[in-house]
């Protein structure tokens, strides 16, 4: 089975959030990225922080790996991140 997830925005609690198409922010911002796992009977909400010092720009995939009792399930959210550069050309 493949693991998948949905990007979330405006997350206030486990019951108050909105679905998003992608995670979007500006390079140099500190953000918390929230996503909901799409897994049988387990719509868990997970997050991780992106620091202002993390080098992120452009579009990128989110690779997922879940280990439950030694059983590893993996997945990829293609083009999950869109990070705008603060530099103008």
N, C-alpha and C positions, 0 to 999 in steps of 0.2 A: 504494500500500500504506500502511496506517495503522500507526503505531508504537504499541506498548503495552508495559506494564511490570508487574511484580509487586512489591508492597512486601515488604521483608525485615526480619526482626528477629533478634536474637542472632547477629549476623554476627561470626565469629571469623576466617574466611579465605574464599577463593573457593570452597572445598569444604565449609565448615562454616557453615550458616545455616539459618534456618527461614522459611517463607513466612508472611506476615501478611495480614490483610484490609485494614488501614489503617495509617497512621503515627499514633501517638498519643503525646502528651506534654503536660506542664503548661506553660502560659504562663510565661515567665521562665526556663525550663530551657535549657541549651545541649545540643543533640542533633546527632548525625550521622544523616541519613536515608539509608538504603540501599535500592536497588531494582535489579531484574534486568530488563534489556531483553528483550522477547519479539520476536525478530527472526530470520529464517532463518539457521540455523547459527551464531548469535552470541549466546549467553546471557550477555552482559557484565553485570558488577555495577558499578553507579555509585553515587556518594554525593555529598552536599553537606551543609554545616553550617548549622544554624540557631542563631544566637547568642542569648544571654539578652536582649539589647537589641532583637532583631527583634520587631516588633509583629505577633504572630500570636495569633489566638483564633478559636474556632468551627470550622466545617467548610469546607474549601477543596479545589479541584481542583489537580492537578499537570499542567502543560502541558509537553509534551516536543517538542523539535525536534532532529533529528540531521542533521548535514551530513556526507555522505561523498562527497568528490570533486565537490562542487558539486550533488549530488543531495540535496535536503532532504526528509526524511520527518518528519511531525508526528503527534502523538497527544495524548490527554487521559485521565488517570485521574480519573474523577469521584469526588468526596467522598474523596479520598485522604488528607487530613489531618483529624485531630480533635484540636484543641488545647483543653485544659481551662483555664478561667480560674482564677487564684489567688484571685479575689475571691468572697466568698460574699454572697448576698443575704439 
